[in-house]
Amino acid sequence: MSDNRGVYEKVRVLIIEDEAFTRQMIKGLLHQLGFRLIDEAADGEAGFKELLRVKPLIVLCDIHMTPLDGLGFLAKLRGLAIPGLRDTTVIFLTADKQTNTVMSAKSLRVDGYLVKPVSLANLKARLDQQLQRIGML
């Protein structure tokens, strides 16, 4: 595993997850990898407000939450009039691998999809893939 800590330390990540335990677990994995700029929100509404406030490079988002779920959050994000923000990288973290959910996510231009429980290796691989795509690695 290559060490990209120097890059990771500069990347702001927003975790949107309604289960506090899962949110802390994901945060712990990010810390293990070397990420330091980590913000959190407990649902899509709070996540959207946090996104506007902190302008993360990457959002790790659950799908099934209330009052605004992950698909609703992504639709709202992609509908923004601010090009840089509207194209924020979003990776869904979910136990839902049903075809209709995956297709809905793809139609909203989700950048990645990780099925829970998330392993450190899979999280790193997906984050590295997205950081390469946007020219950070």
N, C-alpha and C positions, 0 to 999 in steps of 0.2 A: 504494500500500500504506500503510494507516494505521499509525502508530507506537504500539504498545501496550507499549513497553519498561517503563514504570512498573508495569504490571500483571505483565508477564512476570517481572520481577525478584523478585516475591514468590511466584511459583508454583513449587512443588517438583515435579520430574518424575523419574520412575524409568524408566530404559531397561533392558529385559530382552532381551538379544540374545546368542546364543552366539558369533557371529563378532566378534572384537575390532575388526577393521577397520571393520565396519558400525557397531558401537557407537560408535567414535570419530567416524565420519562423522556420525551422527545427533547426537552431542554437539556437534560443530562447527556443525551447522545450528542447533541450539538456541541456542548462544552467539551466532551471527550475528543471530538474532532478538532477543536480549536476555535470554534465560533464564540464570540464574546458579545456581539451586539444583537441581543435576542429580546424581542418584545412578545407579549402574550395578550390574547383575548379569549373570552369564554363562549362567544357565539359570533355569527356572521355580522350582526349589526355593530357590536362592539369592535369587531375586527375591521370593519369598513372605516369606522371612525379612527381607529388606531393606524390604519394604513394611510389615511389622509394626513395624520399627525406626523408619523415617523418616516414615511416613504421608504419601505423596505425594498431590498433588491429581490428577495425571495419570500413567498408566503407558503407556509405549510398549513394546509387547511383540511379539517374533517368535512365530511359531506352532511351527515345527519345531525343537525342542531336546530334549536328553535330560539328566537322567533325567525331568524333568517338562516337557512341552511347553506351549505357550501356552494351548491349550484346557483342559488340566488345571489350569494356574495360574488361569485365569478361573473354572473350576468351583469350585475351592477357595476363591477369593476371594468369589464370590457365595454360597457356603455358610456364610460366617462368621456368627456370631451378633451381631457388632458392626455396627449399621446404618450408621453413618457410613463405616466402613472397607469394608464389603461393597459399598457403592455407589460406590467409587472409579472414576473415569473410566478406561476401558481402551481404547486404540486399538491394533489389531493392525497391525504393519508386516511384510508378508510378500510373497513372490513367488507364493504359493499363491492362485490365484483360482478354484479348482475349486468347483463349486456345493455339494457336500456339506460342504466346509470352511467356506464362507461361511454356510451354513444352520446348522451346528453353532455357529459363533461367534454368530450372531443368537439362537439358542435360549438361549445363555448370557448374553444381554444385553450383547454387546460394544457399546461406544459409537461406534466408528469403525473403518474399515478402509482402510489405505493400501497400495497395491501397490508393492513395491520395483522399481527404485530410486526412492527418495523424493526429490522435488524440494523446494527451499526454499519455493516458492509453495504447493505442495500441503500440505506440513507445516503452514505458517502458517495456511492456510485451515481445515484440520481442527482445529487447536488453537483457533483463534478461534471456530469453531463450537461447540466443547465449552465454552470459557470463557464464551461468551454463554449457553449452555444452563444453566450453573450460576450465572449472575448475576455473573460477574467482569468482564465487558466490557459 
